[in-house]
Amino acid sequence: MSQHSSLLSLPYIQPAQAQKHVTHNEALQMLDALVQLSVESRALTAPPSTPADGARYIVAAGATGDWAGQEFAIALNAGGGWLFLTPNVGWRAWVADEGTEVIWQGALWQVAGGGAAPDRLGLGTPVDPVSRLSLAAPATTLSHEGDDHQLKVNKASDADTASLMFQSNWTGHAEMGLTGDTAFSIKVSDGVSWTTALSFDPATGTASGAAVSSGPEESNPDTLVRAGDGYLKGTLLGTVTQDGNGVPTGGVIERGSNANGDYVRFADGTQICTSGNIPTGGITNPAGALFQSNHLAWTFPAPFAPGVPPILVGESGNTGAWPTFAPHGVLSTGFKATAIVSIGVGLNLRLCAIGRWV
């Protein structure tokens, strides 16, 4: 004769058994627990500190302590000790703290209801009240059904989090998404502390974070350089400028020309001005001109810095040899800079001035 019933595993009283009342009481105790089954919760992984006598629980995945190894079983507090009852497929239980009925499906407890979708699903791995959808597999494929396919991660409010977490041995090391605001960010961790590597402003799309240069004085050579902090293709050629401390804030090279010649300015403050061919034959002295007799006045195509006279050099376009001339001085202001040079008549002269624009 079997010692237990086939469905509920209730103990049978055996022939000539001593203390038959013990077996009988144990069967009644199990029936008392299973008939009209109602549990307090299915979210606990360890016994509550002060359970009521006769209280029943569905043990959650990852059980510890006195419940270790009893995942999904029904735990009955019987006089201070725990009696565990293994469910059969189809058993139903009312979960008091959820206000819902669940059915044992053979692998997990799922919400009951005619054709209702399960509230938890584990494929190859247990689920829990937080991770209600769990999958253990070498890969996961999400594909279209003929057209587009979107994976949507939604959060309740701006202050909440909607993100993807990347872990190693269940320790987070990278996270991307909306974490506490609406700016998309990428965070990394050494396993202890987190650093925001990149964050994108939702209004402008501009980037910030530890991976982006913090300013022109950034010392980390591995950061991504912002256009305003360094020199990229777009800022190599352009108007050169400096701030009050002499730090370049514009382009690297500025080039221009006008009726007075050509000029090149560099971000470090250097300026080079060159004239076109200046024929010196037949020089006259019209009234008000800035040259006298054989003295020629050349207005620079771009002004040099006040009080910092440039160096003047020149060559003859006729002979290729250096002409005989001597600088007679430089008139320089922030608005107009003029060189007065003594030259010989009959030359095609080209002049060059090197100095500073700032």
Summary of the structure (lengths in Angstrom):
residues: 358
radius of gyration: 43.8
end to end distance: 108.1
largest distance: 146.0
contacts: 885
relative contact order: 0.06
helix: 6%
strand: 35%
